[in-house]
Amino acid sequence: RLVESGGGLVQAGDSVRLSCVASGRMFGDDALAWFRQFPGNERDFVAVISWNGVGTYYTDSVKGRFTISRDNAKNTVDLQITFLKPEDTARYYCAATSNYYSDDEVSIGGIREAEDFQSWGQGTQVTVSS
């Protein structure tokens, strides 16, 4: 089970740190990702990180403002978001896959589809006011 936290109502230009912790399982070799869902839309890929944190990949629209990180000892994956914009308003989900992907596969965007991931959290809402 994955549980996200850290969302809320924030102002444009602020920063927020989302966190996801796994309970009842260890992330181990899992690649981990963050997706977001805008109202009425499908979940969109945001960022992914390889099992050891070496490989990362971001969707173009968030590069430079979003940073994904993980702590395998704590079984957590975080998403730091800076310079928040109203268009970042969405529900953010963390996801994990038990399939192994190398650092290189992750770094070139080889895993970024929702169907690549088997475990999902319930999401945390981020609302950015202008």
C-alpha positions in Angstrom: 0.0 0.0 0.0 1.3 3.4 -1.0 0.3 6.5 0.9 0.9 10.1 -0.3 1.1 13.2 1.8 2.1 16.8 1.5 -0.5 18.3 -0.7 -2.8 21.2 0.1 -3.6 24.7 -0.8 -0.6 26.8 -1.8 0.1 30.0 -3.5 1.7 30.5 -6.9 5.4 30.8 -6.6 5.5 28.6 -3.4 7.2 25.2 -3.1 5.8 22.0 -1.9 7.2 18.6 -1.1 5.1 15.5 -1.7 6.0 12.3 0.0 4.9 8.7 -0.6 5.6 5.9 1.8 5.0 2.2 1.3 3.5 0.1 4.0 3.4 -3.6 4.0 6.1 -3.9 1.3 9.6 -2.7 0.6 10.4 -0.7 -2.5 13.5 -2.7 -3.1 14.4 -2.8 -6.8 11.1 -1.0 -7.8 11.2 1.9 -10.1 9.0 4.7 -8.6 7.1 7.4 -10.3 4.8 10.4 -9.8 1.8 11.0 -12.0 -0.8 13.8 -11.8 -4.4 13.9 -12.8 -6.3 17.0 -13.8 -10.1 17.1 -13.5 -11.7 15.1 -16.2 -8.4 13.8 -17.6 -6.4 10.6 -17.4 -3.3 10.4 -15.2 -0.3 12.1 -16.7 3.3 11.0 -16.2 5.4 13.5 -14.2 8.6 11.9 -13.1 10.3 8.5 -12.5 13.3 7.3 -10.6 15.3 4.1 -10.8 15.7 1.6 -8.0 19.0 3.2 -6.8 18.1 6.8 -7.5 20.7 7.1 -10.3 18.3 7.3 -13.2 15.6 9.9 -13.4 13.3 11.2 -16.1 10.8 14.0 -16.2 8.1 15.1 -18.5 9.1 18.2 -20.4 6.7 20.6 -18.8 8.1 20.1 -15.3 11.8 20.0 -16.0 13.7 22.5 -13.8 10.9 22.8 -11.2 10.2 19.3 -10.1 12.7 16.9 -8.5 12.1 13.3 -7.7 14.1 11.5 -5.0 13.9 8.4 -2.9 15.1 7.0 0.3 15.2 3.2 0.2 16.0 2.9 3.9 12.9 4.9 4.8 10.9 3.3 1.9 9.8 6.7 0.6 9.8 8.6 -2.7 9.4 12.4 -2.7 8.5 15.0 -5.3 9.8 18.5 -4.6 7.9 21.1 -6.6 9.2 24.7 -6.8 7.7 27.9 -8.4 4.3 26.4 -8.3 1.9 27.6 -11.0 -1.9 27.4 -11.0 -1.7 24.9 -13.9 0.1 22.5 -11.5 -3.2 22.1 -9.7 -4.0 18.4 -9.8 -4.2 15.2 -7.8 -0.7 13.7 -7.5 -0.2 10.0 -7.3 2.9 7.9 -6.6 3.3 4.6 -8.3 5.6 1.6 -8.1 6.6 -1.2 -10.4 8.0 -4.5 -9.4 9.5 -5.1 -12.8 13.2 -4.3 -13.0 14.4 -1.4 -15.1 18.0 -0.3 -15.4 19.2 3.2 -14.7 19.6 3.7 -18.5 16.1 2.5 -19.3 14.7 4.9 -16.8 16.8 7.8 -17.9 15.7 7.7 -21.5 12.0 7.6 -20.6 11.6 3.9 -21.1 9.0 3.6 -18.4 6.4 6.4 -18.2 3.1 4.8 -19.0 0.5 4.3 -16.2 0.2 0.6 -17.3 3.9 0.1 -16.5 3.1 0.5 -12.8 1.3 -2.1 -10.7 1.0 -0.3 -7.3 -0.7 3.1 -6.7 -1.5 5.3 -3.9 -4.8 7.2 -3.4 -3.2 10.5 -4.3 -2.8 13.9 -2.7 -4.4 17.1 -3.9 -2.3 20.1 -4.7 -4.3 23.3 -5.4 -2.3 26.4 -6.4 -4.0 29.8 -6.1 -2.9 32.7 -8.2 
